Amino acid sequence: MDFIESCRQLIAIDSTPAHGNKELARWAAAFCRQKGLVVEEQIEVVGDLEQVNIIARPVDERPGSEFLFQTHLDTADPGPFALWTETGSNPYDAHIIDGKIFGLGAADVKLDFLCKLEAIASFGKNRAWRLPPVLVGTFGEETGMQGALKLIRKNKISAKMALIGEPSDLQLVNAAKGFATVEIRVPFSDEEIRYRDEHNLRESTSTQSKLFRGKAAHSSMPHLGESAITKMLEYLTMLPDTVNIMEIDGGINFNTVPSHAFLEIDMLSTVKNPIAAKLANIYRGLKEVESDFLKHRDEDFYPSTPTLNIGLVRTNENDVQLSGSCRLPPIITQEIYERWMEQIRNLCEKNGAVFSVNDYKKPFRTEVNSILVKGCLDELRGLGLKAEPATQPSTNEASIFSRIGIECACFGPGKREGNVHTPQEHVAIEDLHKAIEFYKKVIERFCL
């Protein structure tokens, strides 16, 4: 099987969060064995899905130290198939157009796994390795990085250095932001619940509705969007505290700048201490925390400050739920992060709400003068590629591996902005071959 055909076959296998990566991992494991590597399949059950990490080595026994080449094998959900116009409305049917491969996972980051495999396999098995390479394909990066966490918790690797697969347009990434996903639940009072139930049974109504529109963007790049939820909450702060909220809704998930929001209110309600005043107070308090964000700048990033995005608002039977995410550059210490979270928690408690952090991943930064970064930049320079370190505003598995002392950098073929998580996802075939050559050079430099 030639390289392009293997790319097509890998894209053809569904490894979205709803499907899991078991089928794809089994294919990848068999292909690694075909290439002469020794493969371990780490099987884990997450929820009701069986997921698999692939660990492939060119040596029979696990060494005491090794160089990690890692790529996640799962992809984001493709969304509506009809939008995948370049692949005949099928995101799993890879099409080659003008020297580019289009399809789900082409850039993020299935095909990077094959690039790493080609590079490692080209050196054969059981050489006199100084720092043997290990190829790892993880599950669940798109849903909390469970695969990387399980790999570490069960002590499956002995890595000292790592190249983490991320679409970076063939540029070395030495730092990325961390994130915290947060949730606030503001309960309705018993009086409000009764009033809302009675209201729904009336033939006539005194409510007013208002629709807010914005512009969607990823929460790591909020300046590219315009939050409809922010507009709605600003509007809410200008209303009387006696307003009763019948319905408040906006956004599609915590990780996206919301493009729409909806508010239905009753101005004539007699309910005491309605939830509207609590929501307005919480929003004002969050703005104060955000103002503190602006005092902490990391000029290696854009945006340079931490950010907070409220991506989702829902009216449940007994409460209003707000979900969002904070993006944290490496300059933010654990102490500062914990202070901010405690400030938000106290704010919520004062307004009878419950605050929780559902996930947290630290930012990472490997210094430019480190052996790994300097060596990789030298190899990129030798290949005529851009030899300047870059940063990413999003979070990746380097956050997990760097936490246990592995020196990490990120690299991969394929553009990120305007490409991944879109129906036009693609990667240039030429860039795939350049990535293979880069990985070969890294192996020669650090592993042999």
Disulfide bonds with the S-S distance in Angstrom:
none
